[in-house]
């Protein structure tokens, strides 16, 4: 058994203070065939992370890019088929020009440009070359080719001479780098490798990008790029060394947050609306805090404490600020209004992330709760079960008529079980969602609706519950929850749903995840250091198959890999 196979398959790993122990070793990683190389459009968050990592947090990024389409439950998968529309390109150009202007302004240029021109009123080839060599490597996630570097230097020089300013030329050249496919897309550049099953492999730089966007949600740092240049990522020991280094970095928190934002569809917060007449405690600040509370709870639980993933559904530990204190009716004592740790009492009706405002408000209507939306979210997001869309001929007035005699959501949703076109799907969603009915549209606790006591009991795939707290325990015990997380984390890492030839590998990940006590760190590490994540086949021929190849002009030309 090789060093990497041994390290990966030993699943009880504690990554604290750079120490870990190995036990409960399982079978070696199953072989996979991979998929043809492709490319993924940067998400808005990845774009921002890269710019801030390269130029600093003070650089403002004003603008909204075309939204990605959620595919197979993830925006990371939808990014693989995302186009750039003419309008979208115009927005990318405007944002790029704004960034470039900030980089060369009086406040930043002496810090962000590593040299000074001999004469600021004209072109300076040497200084321009130094700048674009350094910045180009960071933005493209690999060294610029000779032709790419010459293009940037020449264009910058011509504009500098025409406009009478070195920095104006740098601004033009940097804008150009920021609107090229090599920056805007994560490209699966490949090279020939006779020892690989398909005769090709990802270049070291492409591997570095795939690894860095998984663990840190940003471009590779200098150390990872140096490892790629030296060929270390093609060696078993070298890859494991970089994975361990990156997982012990504080940046891992950003990577985990990015995954759960996608996994839980938290982008919906951007369009969250509530009726403030019905819910006066609601505010934009409360909504922002609700999202942050979810992410703080998750990161604290699965990263800082390395606790079992299923316990996210039952933990009483969370964080609270003054905006959420009004929703939860809890006094927040911190004088500056910041975050403080909070633990719900053992007899409280809340337990886990599903009873937090973030989940409850996100999957509700503006003026009322929605057992159907909440139940659908549990099925689709957390259990990876597809709930069919409602048929076109459904008469929703049957369920939404304010003059109907029904007084509770359970009464109203009884119609779903009697309408033949609705019964099948709503039997999957409504019994789960009704378990959360003691929480209104913004997550405030209540015991009655329209004067009638709420019955929050139900059944989740044979696991009976009496209220949201016991429903949380049912989710904790449901075998589909860790299986879904495993599948989606691998999909997120690869940018595509697992193929038929990868099913055995996903089952292998599930087994190791279970053996580790459902440690997310172990799962993440096993994926990051696997052969499967970096496996590719020869590019397919034809219009669809050459999508990546047509844009990766650095294939087989990358230096040092």
C-alpha positions as CSV (number, residue, x, y, z in Angstrom):
1,X,0.0,0.0,0.0
2,X,1.4,3.4,-1.0
3,X,2.0,6.2,1.5
4,X,-0.9,8.3,0.3
5,X,-3.4,5.4,0.2
6,X,-2.4,4.5,3.7
7,X,-2.8,8.1,5.0
8,X,-6.1,8.7,3.2
9,X,-7.8,5.5,4.3
10,X,-7.0,5.9,7.9
11,X,-10.0,7.9,9.0
12,X,-9.8,8.9,12.6
13,X,-7.8,12.1,12.2
14,X,-7.5,15.0,14.6
15,X,-6.1,18.0,12.9
16,X,-5.4,20.1,16.0
17,X,-2.1,22.0,16.5
18,X,-0.8,20.2,13.4
19,X,-1.1,16.8,15.1
20,X,-3.2,13.9,13.9
21,X,-3.6,10.2,14.8
22,X,-4.5,7.4,12.5
23,X,-6.7,4.4,13.2
24,X,-9.6,2.3,11.9
25,X,-8.0,1.9,8.4
26,X,-10.4,0.9,5.6
27,X,-9.9,-0.5,2.2
28,X,-7.7,1.4,-0.4
29,X,-9.3,4.0,-2.5
30,X,-11.3,2.5,-5.4
31,X,-10.1,3.4,-8.9
32,X,-12.1,5.9,-10.9
33,X,-12.1,7.1,-14.5
34,X,-12.7,10.8,-13.9
35,X,-14.3,13.0,-16.5
36,X,-13.2,15.1,-19.5
37,X,-11.5,18.4,-18.6
38,X,-13.8,21.4,-18.5
39,X,-13.9,24.8,-16.9
40,X,-16.0,26.6,-14.2
41,X,-16.9,30.3,-14.0
42,X,-15.7,31.9,-10.8
43,X,-18.5,32.5,-8.4
44,X,-18.9,36.1,-7.2
45,X,-17.4,35.2,-3.8
46,X,-14.4,33.5,-5.4
47,X,-13.9,36.6,-7.6
48,X,-13.9,38.9,-4.6
49,X,-11.7,36.5,-2.5
50,X,-9.0,36.5,-5.3
51,X,-9.0,40.3,-5.7
52,X,-8.8,40.9,-2.0
53,X,-6.1,38.2,-1.5
54,X,-4.0,39.7,-4.4
55,X,-4.5,43.5,-3.8
56,X,-6.0,43.8,-0.3
57,X,-9.3,44.0,1.5
58,X,-9.5,47.7,0.9
59,X,-10.1,47.3,-2.8
60,X,-13.8,47.9,-3.5
61,X,-15.6,45.6,-5.9
62,X,-18.8,47.3,-7.0
63,X,-21.1,45.5,-9.4
64,X,-23.3,42.4,-9.7
65,X,-22.5,39.6,-12.1
66,X,-24.9,37.3,-13.9
67,X,-26.3,34.8,-11.4
68,X,-25.3,31.1,-11.7
69,X,-27.9,28.4,-12.2
70,X,-28.1,25.9,-9.3
71,X,-27.5,22.5,-10.8
72,X,-27.7,19.2,-9.1
73,X,-28.3,21.1,-5.9
74,X,-25.1,23.3,-6.1
75,X,-24.0,26.5,-7.7
76,X,-20.5,25.0,-7.9
77,X,-21.9,22.5,-10.4
78,X,-23.9,25.1,-12.3
79,X,-20.7,27.1,-12.7
80,X,-19.4,24.5,-15.1
81,X,-22.1,25.3,-17.7
82,X,-22.3,29.0,-17.0
83,X,-21.8,31.3,-20.1
84,X,-20.8,35.0,-20.0
85,X,-23.5,37.0,-21.8
86,X,-22.7,40.3,-23.6
87,X,-24.3,42.2,-20.7
88,X,-22.4,40.1,-18.2
89,X,-19.1,40.8,-20.0
90,X,-19.8,44.5,-19.9
91,X,-20.3,44.2,-16.1
92,X,-17.0,42.2,-15.8
93,X,-15.2,44.9,-17.8
94,X,-16.6,47.7,-15.6
95,X,-15.7,46.0,-12.4
96,X,-12.2,45.2,-13.8
97,X,-11.6,48.8,-14.8
98,X,-12.7,50.0,-11.4
99,X,-10.3,47.5,-9.7
100,X,-7.4,48.5,-11.9
101,X,-8.0,52.2,-11.3
102,X,-7.8,51.6,-7.5
103,X,-4.6,49.6,-7.9
104,X,-2.8,52.5,-9.6
105,X,-4.3,55.4,-7.7
106,X,-2.1,57.6,-5.5
107,X,-3.0,55.8,-2.4
108,X,-2.2,52.3,-3.6
109,X,0.3,52.4,-6.4
110,X,3.5,52.6,-4.3
111,X,2.3,49.6,-2.3
112,X,0.7,47.4,-4.9
113,X,3.2,47.9,-7.7
114,X,6.6,46.4,-6.7
115,X,8.7,49.0,-8.7
116,X,8.7,52.6,-9.7
117,X,9.1,53.7,-13.3
118,X,12.1,55.7,-14.3
119,X,9.7,58.3,-15.7
120,X,6.1,58.1,-14.7
121,X,5.1,60.1,-17.8
122,X,6.0,57.3,-20.2
123,X,6.2,53.5,-20.6
124,X,8.7,51.5,-18.5
125,X,9.0,48.0,-19.9
126,X,11.1,46.6,-17.1
127,X,8.8,47.8,-14.3
128,X,5.7,46.8,-16.3
129,X,7.1,43.3,-16.9
130,X,7.9,42.8,-13.2
131,X,4.3,43.8,-12.3
132,X,2.5,41.7,-14.8
133,X,4.8,38.7,-14.1
134,X,3.9,38.8,-10.4
135,X,0.2,39.7,-10.7
136,X,-0.4,37.5,-13.7
137,X,0.8,34.4,-11.8
138,X,-1.6,35.2,-9.0
139,X,-4.6,36.0,-11.1
140,X,-4.2,33.1,-13.7
141,X,-3.2,30.6,-11.0
142,X,-0.1,29.8,-13.1
143,X,2.8,31.8,-14.7
144,X,1.8,33.7,-17.7
145,X,3.1,32.3,-21.0
146,X,5.7,34.3,-22.9
147,X,3.0,35.5,-25.4
148,X,0.6,36.4,-22.6
149,X,3.2,38.4,-20.8
150,X,4.4,40.2,-24.0
151,X,0.8,41.1,-24.8
152,X,0.2,42.7,-21.4
153,X,3.5,44.6,-21.4
154,X,3.1,45.8,-25.0
155,X,-0.5,46.9,-24.5
156,X,0.5,48.7,-21.3
157,X,3.4,50.4,-23.0
158,X,1.4,51.7,-26.0
159,X,-1.3,53.1,-23.8
160,X,1.3,54.7,-21.5
161,X,3.0,56.5,-24.5
162,X,-0.3,57.6,-26.0
163,X,-1.8,58.9,-22.7
164,X,1.5,60.1,-21.3
165,X,1.4,58.0,-18.1
166,X,3.0,54.8,-17.0
167,X,0.2,54.1,-14.5
168,X,-2.5,54.6,-17.1
169,X,-0.8,51.9,-19.1
170,X,-0.7,49.5,-16.2
171,X,-4.4,50.2,-15.5
172,X,-5.2,49.3,-19.1
173,X,-3.1,46.1,-19.0
174,X,-4.5,45.0,-15.7
175,X,-8.0,45.5,-16.9
176,X,-7.3,43.2,-19.8
177,X,-6.0,40.4,-17.5
178,X,-9.1,40.6,-15.4
179,X,-11.5,40.0,-18.3
180,X,-9.8,37.1,-19.9
181,X,-11.1,33.5,-19.7
182,X,-7.9,32.5,-18.0
183,X,-8.9,34.6,-15.0
184,X,-12.7,34.3,-15.0
185,X,-12.7,30.5,-15.4
186,X,-11.1,27.8,-13.4
187,X,-9.7,25.8,-16.3
188,X,-8.8,22.1,-16.2
189,X,-5.6,22.4,-18.1
190,X,-4.1,19.0,-19.0
191,X,-0.8,17.5,-20.1
192,X,0.3,14.2,-21.6
193,X,1.0,11.5,-19.1
194,X,1.6,8.0,-20.5
195,X,1.3,6.5,-17.0
196,X,-2.3,7.8,-16.5
197,X,-5.2,5.7,-17.4
198,X,-6.5,8.1,-20.0
199,X,-3.0,9.2,-21.2
200,X,-3.5,12.7,-19.7
201,X,-3.5,14.3,-16.3
202,X,-4.2,17.7,-14.9
203,X,-1.2,20.0,-14.8
204,X,0.3,20.8,-11.4
205,X,-1.2,24.3,-11.6
206,X,-4.7,22.9,-12.4
207,X,-4.4,20.5,-9.4
208,X,-3.4,23.4,-7.2
209,X,-6.5,25.4,-8.3
210,X,-8.8,22.5,-7.7
211,X,-7.3,22.0,-4.2
212,X,-7.3,25.7,-3.3
213,X,-10.8,26.5,-4.4
214,X,-12.0,23.4,-2.4
215,X,-10.2,24.2,0.9
216,X,-9.9,28.0,0.8
217,X,-12.3,29.2,-1.9
218,X,-9.7,31.3,-3.6
219,X,-6.6,31.1,-5.8
220,X,-3.5,29.0,-4.7
221,X,-1.1,30.9,-2.5
222,X,2.6,31.1,-3.3
223,X,3.6,28.0,-1.5
224,X,1.0,25.9,-3.4
225,X,2.0,27.4,-6.7
226,X,5.7,26.6,-5.9
227,X,4.7,23.0,-5.1
228,X,2.9,22.8,-8.4
229,X,5.9,24.2,-10.2
230,X,8.2,21.7,-8.6
231,X,5.9,18.8,-9.6
232,X,5.1,18.0,-5.9
233,X,1.4,17.7,-6.5
234,X,2.0,14.8,-8.8
235,X,3.7,12.9,-6.0
236,X,1.6,11.2,-3.3
237,X,3.6,12.5,-0.4
238,X,3.7,16.0,-1.8
239,X,0.0,16.3,-2.3
240,X,-0.7,15.0,1.3
241,X,1.8,17.5,2.7
242,X,0.0,20.5,1.0
243,X,-3.4,19.2,2.0
244,X,-2.3,19.0,5.6
245,X,-0.7,22.5,5.5
246,X,-3.8,24.0,4.0
247,X,-6.2,22.3,6.4
248,X,-4.2,23.7,9.3
249,X,-4.6,27.2,8.0
250,X,-7.1,29.7,9.3
251,X,-8.3,30.0,5.6
252,X,-10.0,26.6,6.0
253,X,-12.8,28.4,7.7
254,X,-13.5,30.4,4.6
255,X,-13.6,27.3,2.5
256,X,-16.0,25.5,4.8
257,X,-18.3,28.6,4.9
258,X,-18.3,28.7,1.1
259,X,-19.3,25.1,0.9
260,X,-22.2,25.4,3.4
261,X,-23.4,28.6,1.8
262,X,-23.8,26.6,-1.4
263,X,-25.0,23.4,0.2
264,X,-27.7,25.1,2.2
265,X,-28.7,27.6,-0.6
266,X,-27.9,30.6,1.6
267,X,-27.8,32.8,-1.5
268,X,-31.5,33.1,-1.1
269,X,-30.8,35.6,1.7
270,X,-30.1,38.2,-1.0
271,X,-33.8,38.2,-1.9
272,X,-35.3,37.5,1.5
273,X,-38.4,39.6,2.3
274,X,-40.7,39.7,5.3
275,X,-43.8,41.7,6.1
276,X,-42.6,44.1,8.8
277,X,-46.2,44.9,9.7
278,X,-46.8,41.3,10.7
279,X,-43.3,40.8,12.0
280,X,-42.1,44.1,13.5
281,X,-39.0,42.4,15.1
282,X,-37.7,41.6,11.6
283,X,-35.1,43.9,9.9
284,X,-32.4,43.7,7.3
285,X,-29.8,43.5,10.1
286,X,-31.7,40.6,11.6
287,X,-31.6,38.8,8.3
288,X,-27.9,39.3,7.9
289,X,-27.3,38.2,11.4
290,X,-29.5,35.1,10.9
291,X,-27.2,34.0,8.0
292,X,-24.1,34.7,10.0
293,X,-25.4,32.8,13.0
294,X,-25.9,29.7,10.8
295,X,-22.4,29.9,9.5
296,X,-20.8,30.7,12.8
297,X,-22.5,27.7,14.4
298,X,-21.4,25.4,11.6
299,X,-17.8,26.5,11.5
300,X,-17.5,26.4,15.3
301,X,-19.0,22.9,15.4
302,X,-17.3,21.1,12.4
303,X,-14.0,23.0,12.2
304,X,-13.1,24.5,15.5
305,X,-14.5,21.6,17.6
306,X,-14.3,18.9,14.9
307,X,-17.6,17.5,16.3
308,X,-19.7,15.0,14.4
309,X,-21.7,16.5,11.5
310,X,-25.1,15.0,12.6
311,X,-24.8,16.8,15.9
312,X,-25.4,20.1,14.0
313,X,-29.0,19.1,14.0
314,X,-29.2,18.7,17.8
315,X,-26.6,21.1,19.3
316,X,-27.8,23.7,21.7
317,X,-24.7,25.8,21.2
318,X,-24.8,28.8,18.9
319,X,-24.0,32.6,18.8
320,X,-26.2,35.5,19.4
321,X,-26.2,39.3,18.8
322,X,-28.6,42.1,19.6
323,X,-30.5,41.8,16.3
324,X,-31.3,38.1,16.9
325,X,-31.9,38.7,20.6
326,X,-35.2,40.4,19.6
327,X,-36.2,37.4,17.5
328,X,-35.4,34.8,20.0
329,X,-36.5,37.0,22.9
330,X,-33.1,36.6,24.6
331,X,-31.2,39.3,26.4
332,X,-27.8,40.0,24.7
333,X,-25.4,41.4,27.2
334,X,-22.4,42.4,25.0
335,X,-22.2,46.2,25.2
336,X,-20.9,46.7,21.6
337,X,-23.7,44.6,20.1
338,X,-21.3,42.0,18.7
339,X,-21.5,38.3,18.8
340,X,-21.5,36.3,22.0
341,X,-21.7,32.5,22.6
342,X,-25.1,31.2,23.7
343,X,-26.4,27.8,24.7
344,X,-30.1,27.2,24.7
345,X,-31.4,25.6,28.0
346,X,-31.9,21.8,27.9
347,X,-35.7,22.3,28.1
348,X,-35.8,24.9,25.3
349,X,-37.9,24.0,22.2
350,X,-34.9,24.8,19.9
351,X,-32.1,22.4,18.9
352,X,-29.7,22.6,16.0
353,X,-29.4,24.7,12.9
354,X,-32.9,23.8,11.6
355,X,-34.6,25.7,14.5
356,X,-32.5,28.8,13.9
357,X,-33.9,31.9,12.3
358,X,-31.7,31.4,9.3
359,X,-33.3,28.2,8.1
360,X,-36.8,28.9,9.4
361,X,-37.1,32.4,7.7
362,X,-35.3,31.4,4.5
363,X,-37.9,28.7,3.7
364,X,-41.1,30.6,4.5
365,X,-43.3,33.1,2.8
366,X,-43.1,36.8,3.5
367,X,-46.2,36.8,5.6
368,X,-46.6,33.3,6.9
369,X,-44.7,30.1,7.6
370,X,-44.5,27.3,5.0
371,X,-44.4,23.7,6.0
372,X,-44.1,22.7,2.4
373,X,-41.1,24.9,1.7
374,X,-39.4,23.8,4.9
375,X,-40.1,20.2,4.3
376,X,-38.9,20.5,0.7
377,X,-35.7,22.1,1.9
378,X,-35.0,19.2,4.3
379,X,-35.7,16.6,1.6
380,X,-33.7,18.3,-1.2
381,X,-30.9,20.1,0.6
382,X,-30.1,17.8,3.5
383,X,-31.2,14.4,2.3
384,X,-30.6,14.8,-1.5
385,X,-34.0,13.6,-2.4
386,X,-35.7,15.3,-5.4
387,X,-39.2,16.6,-4.8
388,X,-41.1,17.0,-8.1
389,X,-42.4,20.5,-9.0
390,X,-46.1,21.0,-8.7
391,X,-48.2,20.3,-11.8
392,X,-49.2,23.4,-13.9
393,X,-52.9,22.9,-13.3
394,X,-52.8,23.1,-9.5
395,X,-55.4,25.6,-8.1
396,X,-53.4,27.2,-5.2
397,X,-56.5,29.1,-4.1
398,X,-57.7,25.9,-2.5
399,X,-54.9,26.2,0.0
400,X,-54.4,29.9,0.3
401,X,-58.0,31.3,0.6
402,X,-58.0,33.5,3.7
403,X,-61.8,32.9,4.0
404,X,-61.4,29.1,4.2
405,X,-62.6,27.7,7.5
406,X,-59.2,26.0,8.3
407,X,-57.4,27.7,11.1
408,X,-53.9,26.1,11.2
409,X,-51.4,25.1,8.6
410,X,-52.1,21.5,9.3
411,X,-55.8,22.1,8.6
412,X,-55.0,23.9,5.3
413,X,-52.5,21.3,4.1
414,X,-55.0,18.5,4.6
415,X,-56.2,19.6,1.2
416,X,-52.9,18.4,-0.2
417,X,-53.6,14.8,0.9
418,X,-57.0,14.8,-0.8
419,X,-56.1,16.4,-4.1
420,X,-54.7,13.6,-6.3
421,X,-52.3,15.9,-8.2
422,X,-50.7,17.0,-4.9
423,X,-50.8,14.1,-2.6
424,X,-47.7,12.2,-3.7
425,X,-45.3,15.1,-3.4
426,X,-46.8,16.8,-0.3
427,X,-46.7,13.5,1.7
428,X,-42.9,13.9,1.3
429,X,-42.7,17.5,2.4
430,X,-45.6,18.6,4.6
431,X,-45.2,16.1,7.5
432,X,-41.6,17.4,7.9
433,X,-42.5,21.0,7.6
434,X,-45.3,20.8,10.1
435,X,-42.8,19.8,12.7
436,X,-41.5,23.4,12.5
437,X,-44.9,25.0,12.8
438,X,-44.3,26.3,16.3
439,X,-42.0,28.8,14.6
440,X,-43.4,31.6,12.5
441,X,-42.1,33.0,9.2
442,X,-39.1,34.7,10.9
443,X,-38.5,31.9,13.4
444,X,-40.2,33.3,16.5
445,X,-41.6,30.7,18.8
446,X,-45.4,30.3,19.2
447,X,-47.7,27.7,20.6
448,X,-50.9,28.5,18.7
449,X,-52.1,29.8,15.3
450,X,-55.3,31.8,15.2
451,X,-56.1,30.7,18.7
452,X,-55.7,27.0,18.0
453,X,-52.9,25.0,19.6
454,X,-50.3,23.9,17.0
455,X,-49.7,20.2,16.7
456,X,-46.0,19.8,15.5
457,X,-45.9,16.0,15.6
458,X,-45.1,13.8,12.6
459,X,-42.9,11.1,11.1
460,X,-39.7,11.3,9.1
461,X,-39.1,8.1,7.1
462,X,-40.2,6.0,10.0
463,X,-38.6,8.2,12.7
464,X,-41.5,9.6,14.8
465,X,-41.2,13.0,16.4
466,X,-43.4,15.2,18.6
467,X,-42.0,18.6,17.9
468,X,-39.1,20.4,16.2
469,X,-36.6,19.3,18.9
470,X,-37.4,15.6,18.4
471,X,-37.5,16.2,14.6
472,X,-34.0,17.5,15.0
473,X,-33.0,14.2,16.7
474,X,-34.7,12.3,13.8
475,X,-32.5,14.2,11.4
476,X,-29.5,13.4,13.5
477,X,-30.3,9.7,13.3
478,X,-31.3,9.7,9.6
479,X,-28.7,7.8,7.5
480,X,-29.5,9.9,4.5
481,X,-28.0,13.1,6.1
482,X,-24.3,12.1,6.1
483,X,-24.7,10.3,2.8
484,X,-26.1,13.5,1.2
485,X,-23.3,15.7,2.7
486,X,-20.7,13.3,1.3
487,X,-22.2,13.3,-2.2
488,X,-22.6,17.0,-2.3
489,X,-19.1,17.8,-0.9
490,X,-17.5,15.6,-3.6
491,X,-19.7,17.3,-6.3
492,X,-18.7,20.7,-4.9
493,X,-15.0,19.7,-5.1
494,X,-15.2,18.3,-8.6
495,X,-17.6,20.9,-10.0
496,X,-19.9,18.1,-11.2
497,X,-22.1,15.3,-9.9
498,X,-20.3,12.0,-9.4
499,X,-20.3,9.8,-12.6
500,X,-21.4,6.2,-12.8
501,X,-17.8,5.1,-12.5
502,X,-17.4,7.1,-9.2
503,X,-20.2,5.6,-7.2
504,X,-18.0,3.1,-5.5
505,X,-15.6,5.9,-4.6
506,X,-18.4,7.9,-3.0
507,X,-19.5,4.9,-1.0
508,X,-15.9,4.6,0.1
509,X,-16.0,8.2,1.3
510,X,-19.3,7.5,3.1
511,X,-17.8,4.5,4.9
512,X,-14.7,6.5,6.0
513,X,-16.9,9.4,7.1
514,X,-18.9,7.1,9.3
515,X,-15.8,5.4,10.7
516,X,-14.4,8.8,11.6
517,X,-17.4,9.6,13.7
518,X,-18.7,11.8,10.9
519,X,-15.8,14.3,11.1
520,X,-16.2,16.8,8.3
521,X,-12.4,17.4,8.5
522,X,-11.7,13.8,7.7
523,X,-14.2,13.8,4.8
524,X,-12.7,17.0,3.4
525,X,-9.2,15.7,3.8
526,X,-10.0,12.4,2.1
527,X,-11.5,14.2,-0.9
528,X,-8.7,16.7,-1.2
529,X,-6.0,14.0,-1.1
530,X,-7.8,11.5,-3.3
531,X,-6.8,10.4,-6.8
532,X,-10.4,10.6,-7.8
533,X,-10.6,14.4,-7.4
534,X,-7.9,15.0,-10.0
535,X,-8.6,12.2,-12.4
536,X,-9.4,13.3,-16.0
537,X,-9.9,11.6,-19.3
538,X,-8.9,12.8,-22.7
539,X,-10.9,15.8,-23.9
540,X,-14.0,14.9,-25.9
541,X,-14.1,16.0,-29.5
542,X,-16.7,18.3,-31.0
543,X,-18.2,21.6,-30.0
544,X,-19.0,20.6,-26.4
545,X,-15.8,18.6,-25.8
546,X,-13.4,21.4,-26.8
547,X,-14.8,24.0,-24.4
548,X,-11.9,23.8,-22.0
549,X,-9.2,23.1,-24.6
550,X,-10.1,26.1,-26.7
551,X,-9.5,28.4,-23.8
552,X,-6.5,26.8,-22.0
553,X,-3.8,28.1,-24.3
554,X,-1.3,27.2,-21.6
555,X,-1.9,23.4,-22.0
556,X,1.5,21.6,-22.2
557,X,3.3,25.0,-22.0
558,X,3.2,25.6,-18.3
559,X,6.6,26.2,-16.9
560,X,8.0,24.0,-14.1
561,X,5.1,21.5,-13.9
